[in-house]
Amino acid sequence: MEWLKEYWWIIIPLLLLGVILNGIKDLKKLSFKEYLEKKKGIKPIPYDDDEEDDWKKK
């Protein structure tokens, strides 16, 4: 356990490397084509900016 006292700082970059690699693996699982296909089926929320306009008209 003496080596742990001297080389504790090595654990931090290894931990960060693991987090980055897991993030990359999860990002590779995403499918942008499926996302865009799902998005086409969603109807946008109607928005009337005339009724609730808080800004003063000049």
N, C-alpha and C positions, 0 to 999 in steps of 0.2 A: 504494500500500500504506500510505500515511500515514493514510488514513481508517480503515483497519482497526485501527490503534493507538488511535484515538480512539473508535471505535464498536464495539468488540469485544463489549460487553455486549448488543447487539441480537441477536447470534447465539443467545444462550442462550434468550430467549423464543421465537424462531422455531423452534428445535429442540424446545422443549417443546410448542409449538402443533402441530407436525407429529406428535409422539408421541401427543398427545391425539386428533387427528383420525384417525390410523390406528387407534387403539383404538376409537373410536366406529364407524368403518367395519367393523371386525371384529365388534363386538358386534351390529351390525345384521344380520350374516350368520347369527347364531345363531337357531335355530328352537326355541322352548320346547315347541311341540306335538310335534315329533319327539323331543325329549329325553324328554318324559313318556311317549310311546308306547314308546320303547325301555326305559324304566325299568319299565314294567308287565311286561315279559317276563322281567325278572331276578328270580330267587327270592332272598329275604333269607337271610343266613347264620344258621343256628340258633344260639342262644345259651342256654346253661344257666348261670345265675349261681349255682346251688346247689352245683355241684361245685367250682368254683374261687373260692370266696368267701374273700378274705383278711381281711375285717373280722371282728372279734370280735363275736359276738352278745351282746347285753345281756340 
